Amino acid sequence: MWERKVVVVGDKLLLITTPDEIGEKIDWLKRTMESANMRVERSSQTRQIVEDAEEADELGKHENIIRDALRMKISPI
């Protein structure tokens, strides 16, 4: 197993390798980046689902408050 040396430099990745191993290391790096991007996308989708559910819950609460207020105005007890 070769040692994987990758360094993040700003918005670039620096891959330290030899000419003989560059193809294998580039393939590994591509797979690693694809996997990381998929995890970030799943996390973003999950966060959006939670935010949407919380927003729907809050809207439901506001609708109940408005409905109750209207009922009180229409038919006071």
Backbone as CSV, one residue per row, in Angstrom:
resi,resn,N_x,N_y,N_z,CA_x,CA_y,CA_z,C_x,C_y,C_z
1,MET,0.849,-1.180,0.000,0.000,0.000,0.000,0.889,1.237,0.000
2,TRP,0.687,2.100,-0.946,1.495,3.305,-1.011,0.926,4.371,-0.098
3,GLU,1.784,5.258,0.309,1.353,6.351,1.180,0.694,7.422,0.329
4,ARG,-0.511,7.816,0.718,-1.260,8.820,-0.033,-0.942,10.195,0.539
5,LYS,-0.319,11.023,-0.254,0.043,12.359,0.217,-0.727,13.378,-0.614
6,VAL,-1.709,13.996,0.022,-2.508,15.033,-0.623,-2.579,16.200,0.343
7,VAL,-2.348,17.387,-0.173,-2.381,18.589,0.648,-3.346,19.576,0.005
8,VAL,-4.198,20.188,0.818,-5.096,21.229,0.326,-4.353,22.553,0.385
9,VAL,-4.304,23.223,-0.751,-3.649,24.529,-0.839,-4.666,25.482,-1.448
10,GLY,-5.329,26.255,-0.593,-6.382,27.155,-1.081,-7.515,26.364,-1.686
11,ASP,-7.794,26.595,-2.969,-8.875,25.870,-3.640,-8.313,24.770,-4.543
12,LYS,-7.086,24.333,-4.270,-6.435,23.303,-5.074,-5.956,22.163,-4.185
13,LEU,-5.796,20.989,-4.804,-5.198,19.852,-4.125,-3.811,19.623,-4.695
14,LEU,-2.839,19.428,-3.823,-1.478,19.130,-4.235,-1.257,17.643,-3.984
15,LEU,-1.009,16.895,-5.044,-0.813,15.457,-4.957,0.673,15.169,-5.101
16,ILE,1.242,14.564,-4.082,2.660,14.251,-4.090,2.813,12.797,-4.530
17,THR,3.546,12.585,-5.645,3.670,11.243,-6.189,4.904,11.143,-7.072
18,THR,5.050,9.994,-7.684,6.114,9.769,-8.670,5.454,9.534,-10.019
19,PRO,6.200,9.694,-11.095,5.616,9.464,-12.420,5.045,8.055,-12.589
20,ASP,5.635,7.069,-11.946,5.154,5.686,-12.080,3.811,5.461,-11.388
21,GLU,3.531,6.218,-10.359,2.317,5.988,-9.556,1.223,7.026,-9.796
22,ILE,1.444,7.971,-10.681,0.511,9.083,-10.806,-0.892,8.633,-11.231
23,GLY,-0.981,7.703,-12.169,-2.303,7.243,-12.628,-3.118,6.632,-11.508
24,GLU,-2.507,5.750,-10.749,-3.188,5.091,-9.634,-3.618,6.114,-8.575
25,LYS,-2.738,7.053,-8.281,-3.056,8.050,-7.257,-4.144,9.016,-7.727
26,ILE,-4.137,9.373,-8.998,-5.191,10.252,-9.514,-6.533,9.542,-9.464
27,ASP,-6.568,8.249,-9.813,-7.821,7.483,-9.724,-8.322,7.439,-8.282
28,TRP,-7.416,7.174,-7.328,-7.797,7.139,-5.912,-8.339,8.499,-5.474
29,LEU,-7.662,9.563,-5.909,-8.078,10.905,-5.523,-9.454,11.245,-6.099
30,LYS,-9.704,10.867,-7.351,-11.023,11.098,-7.961,-12.117,10.376,-7.182
31,ARG,-11.881,9.111,-6.840,-12.883,8.343,-6.081,-13.122,8.964,-4.705
32,THR,-12.050,9.400,-4.065,-12.160,10.032,-2.747,-12.979,11.312,-2.828
33,MET,-12.719,12.124,-3.846,-13.459,13.380,-4.009,-14.929,13.118,-4.338
34,GLU,-15.207,12.147,-5.200,-16.594,11.807,-5.535,-17.348,11.344,-4.293
35,SER,-16.695,10.517,-3.484,-17.316,10.033,-2.256,-17.603,11.181,-1.293
36,ALA,-16.645,12.080,-1.137,-16.830,13.229,-0.245,-17.954,14.120,-0.753
37,ASN,-18.007,14.360,-2.049,-19.071,15.192,-2.625,-20.443,14.557,-2.425
38,MET,-20.535,13.234,-2.553,-21.820,12.555,-2.330,-22.257,12.701,-0.871
39,ARG,-21.307,12.581,0.061,-21.656,12.732,1.482,-22.118,14.148,1.783
40,VAL,-21.462,15.139,1.196,-21.873,16.528,1.394,-23.274,16.743,0.821
41,GLU,-23.547,16.197,-0.364,-24.861,16.347,-0.989,-25.951,15.696,-0.134
42,ARG,-25.678,14.492,0.370,-26.659,13.820,1.242,-26.913,14.632,2.501
43,SER,-25.854,15.187,3.072,-25.997,16.008,4.270,-26.832,17.248,3.978
44,SER,-26.592,17.883,2.838,-27.357,19.076,2.461,-28.827,18.733,2.252
45,GLN,-29.091,17.607,1.597,-30.478,17.188,1.364,-31.177,16.890,2.680
46,THR,-30.489,16.212,3.579,-31.071,15.898,4.889,-31.378,17.173,5.660
47,ARG,-30.439,18.105,5.653,-30.646,19.379,6.347,-31.839,20.124,5.754
48,GLN,-31.982,20.103,4.432,-33.102,20.784,3.782,-34.429,20.134,4.152
49,ILE,-34.463,18.814,4.227,-35.686,18.105,4.617,-36.087,18.495,6.036
50,VAL,-35.113,18.539,6.934,-35.397,18.924,8.325,-35.900,20.363,8.385
51,GLU,-35.240,21.264,7.655,-35.672,22.665,7.651,-37.082,22.803,7.083
52,ASP,-37.383,22.076,6.015,-38.725,22.123,5.423,-39.780,21.619,6.400
53,ALA,-39.458,20.532,7.112,-40.395,19.980,8.086,-40.622,20.964,9.230
54,GLU,-39.561,21.593,9.703,-39.697,22.569,10.782,-40.518,23.771,10.323
55,GLU,-40.292,24.203,9.084,-41.048,25.335,8.546,-42.526,24.972,8.420
56,ALA,-42.808,23.771,7.942,-44.201,23.331,7.813,-44.867,23.265,9.187
57,ASP,-44.129,22.806,10.190,-44.667,22.738,11.546,-44.978,24.134,12.074
58,GLU,-44.068,25.068,11.855,-44.289,26.445,12.292,-45.481,27.070,11.561
59,LEU,-45.596,26.824,10.273,-46.735,27.349,9.518,-48.043,26.774,10.051
60,GLY,-48.002,25.481,10.372,-49.194,24.850,10.938,-49.590,25.493,12.259
61,LYS,-48.632,25.808,13.089,-48.914,26.467,14.373,-49.532,27.845,14.142
62,HIS,-48.987,28.587,13.194,-49.526,29.925,12.893,-50.945,29.826,12.323
63,GLU,-51.163,28.832,11.476,-52.512,28.646,10.930,-53.504,28.353,12.042
64,ASN,-53.103,27.546,13.016,-53.985,27.232,14.147,-54.290,28.483,14.956
65,ILE,-53.300,29.312,15.180,-53.509,30.550,15.945,-54.486,31.464,15.207
66,ILE,-54.262,31.620,13.905,-55.152,32.475,13.099,-56.559,31.906,13.079
67,ARG,-56.700,30.602,12.878,-58.012,29.970,12.857,-58.739,30.170,14.188
68,ASP,-58.025,29.973,15.294,-58.642,30.145,16.613,-59.063,31.595,16.843
69,ALA,-58.237,32.538,16.399,-58.583,33.957,16.553,-59.818,34.298,15.731
70,LEU,-59.887,33.773,14.522,-61.070,34.022,13.685,-62.320,33.414,14.300
71,ARG,-62.194,32.239,14.859,-63.355,31.610,15.514,-63.847,32.470,16.677
72,MET,-62.911,33.026,17.432,-63.289,33.853,18.574,-64.022,35.123,18.091
73,LYS,-63.603,35.697,16.972,-64.250,36.899,16.455,-65.616,36.597,15.871
74,ILE,-65.730,35.426,15.214,-66.987,35.072,14.562,-68.022,34.633,15.596
75,SER,-67.608,33.777,16.502,-68.573,33.285,17.494,-67.959,33.373,18.897
76,PRO,-67.977,34.555,19.481,-67.390,34.706,20.815,-68.175,33.885,21.841
77,ILE,-67.466,33.397,22.805,-68.082,32.551,23.853,-68.628,33.402,24.962
